[in-house]
Amino acid sequence: MDNSTPLPTRESQAAEAFLGRVSDIIDAGAQAVMISIGHRTGLFDVMSARPWRTCDELAAKAALAPRYVREWLAAMVTAGIVRYDPGTARYHLPDEHAACLTRDGALGNLAVYAQAIPMLGSIQERSLECFRTGGGTRYDEYPCFHDFMAEDSGQTVVERLFDTILPLADGADARLRQGIDVLDAGCGRGHALLAMAARYPHSRFTGYDLCADAIAFACESARARSLDNVRFQARDLTGFDESECYDLVLSFDAVHDQKDPQGLLCGLYRALRAGGVHLMQDIGGSAYLENNLDFPMASLWYTVSCLHCTPVSIGQGGEGLGTMWGWETAERMLAAAGFEHVERHFLPHDPANVWFVSHRRPAA
């Protein structure tokens, strides 16, 4: 027997409409998981090569099991991502869809970010424990985290490093060609430093990261490319204190989930020589929720914050600023660290991030 109290007509209509919205959200979550699978299996890349193919042809081209490919294709067709011709039983990924779902897409590859959904979902039980206890997590509890971050960095940082990002720091290219000392704090797998070390053989590069597996990958990559002007070290940056060792310090999407972000920025300031430059990338949302209602993929970044960046910081004993700590907070912390002439930039190719160029006072 249903004992629920019926809603008034207007509220009932609004409730029905909201039910439909929640249904769409859940359906979109399933689509995101399948987009991630399409990215990781290479199916989107295979489909972009030629217009129409059967399931068996696509499976053979991607070296995958046809039965699973068929189910994946059905999910993509019902999501409106892949086209289907029932007369020929062939499938097609339109060019305008491939533009943001393939590794060489003209608009970048949003499928990279779909990987965050199954990754975060896989640690739901651990996250529930954090909700109950207030405790934190470790980086190594997140499967394929460094694969995800390396791909993100590849398209937001490495691909635009020389034509867009380094020019933000006026004169950086000339100084790097002449020969300077560079630190990447929180370098991950080191892709940005490796690209710079190859381009600027007279400069010297150092990369630190907390995660030993990421550093091992970076070291092996440097050996494979015979780069002897770059070194990597697994290192907890808590209490980082090197005095006047570097001319350029980089930190790409690395500061907000540290145990002590303010302490790290103070340490990075001290690590710069007089006149040195700090180039920092971080999520470009505001510190104020009401300002983020139209921020690109804001719900995703708050979810990443809740289930990754905040608990990772807390797990180190930190305060857990979170992914959406806000550009206002970052600016304030940079100034408190002693940096002068803090410049804030938003780049067209990367609407989710903010870039700061900060300076240490030149010698008198």
C-alpha positions, 0 to 999 in steps of 0.5 A, a space after each residue: 500500500 502506497 502511503 506517500 502524500 501526493 504532491 500539488 499539481 505544480 510541484 508534481 510537474 516540477 518533480 517529474 521534470 527533475 526526475 527526468 533530469 536525474 535520469 539523464 544524469 545517470 545515463 550520461 554517467 554510463 556514457 562517460 564510462 563507455 567514452 573512457 573505454 572507447 578512448 583506452 581501447 583505441 576504438 574512437 581512433 580506429 573509427 575516425 580512420 574510415 567512414 563506415 564499418 561493421 562491428 567485426 571490421 572495427 573489432 579486427 582493426 582494434 584487435 578486440 573481441 567483437 561481442 564486447 565491441 558490439 555492446 559498446 557500439 550500441 551504447 555509443 549509438 544510443 548516446 548519439 555519438 556514433 551513427 548506425 545504418 541498420 540496412 548495412 549494419 555499419 557504424 560511423 563516427 562523424 568528423 565533428 564528433 571525432 574532433 573532440 574524441 580522438 587522439 588527433 582531434 582538432 578540438 582536443 581530446 575530451 575522452 581523456 577526462 572521461 577516464 576520471 569517472 570510472 577511476 573515481 567510481 572504483 574507489 567509492 568504498 574507500 571514499 565512503 570510509 573517508 566520509 565517515 572518518 574524515 581521513 584521507 587517501 594515497 596517490 597509489 590508491 587511484 588506478 591509472 592516475 598517472 596515465 590520466 594525468 600524463 594525457 591531460 598534461 600532454 594536451 594542455 601543457 606539452 603540446 602548447 609549451 613552446 608556442 603559447 605557455 613559455 612565452 608567458 614568461 617574457 624572455 624565457 626562450 632566450 634564457 633557456 637557449 643560453 642555459 639556466 637551471 629549471 625545476 618542475 615541482 610535481 613533475 609527474 612522468 616528466 613529459 614537459 621537462 623531457 620536451 624542454 631538455 631536448 629543446 634546450 641542451 644548454 639548460 639543466 632540468 630537475 623534476 621532483 614528484 612524490 610518486 616513485 612510479 611516476 619518477 621511475 617512468 620519467 627516468 626511463 624516458 630520459 635514458 631512452 632519449 639519451 638526455 643527460 641534462 635532466 634528472 628526476 627524483 621521488 621526493 615529498 615536497 613538504 618542507 621543501 627548502 632549497 636556496 637560490 638554486 633555480 632561474 625558472 620554477 614550474 608547477 603544473 596542476 600540482 600545488 593545490 593537493 600538496 600537504 602545505 600549499 602555502 609552505 610549498 610556494 614559500 619554498 619555491 620562492 626561496 629556491 629561485 635566484 634573484 630575478 627568477 620566474 615561477 610559472 604555475 598552472 592550476 584549475 581556473 575556477 573561483 574560490 566562491 561556489 556562486 562564481 562557478 555555476 557556468 565554469 566548464 565542467 564544474 561538477 567534474 572538478 568538484 567531484 575530482 576535488 571531493 574524491 581525489 585532491 582533497 583526500 590526498 591532501 588530508 592523507 598527507 596531513 594537510 588541510 585539503 584545499 581541494 581542486 577548486 581552491 580558486 584563483 583568488 586563493 592562489 593569487 593570495 598565496 603567491 603574494 604571501 610567499 613573496 612573489 612580485 608582479 603576479 600575472 594571471 592568464 587564461 588561455 584559449 586552448 585550456 579554458 579549465 586552467 589558469 596560468 600565473 607568472 610570478 617573479 622574485 625581486 631582482 638583485 639590488 
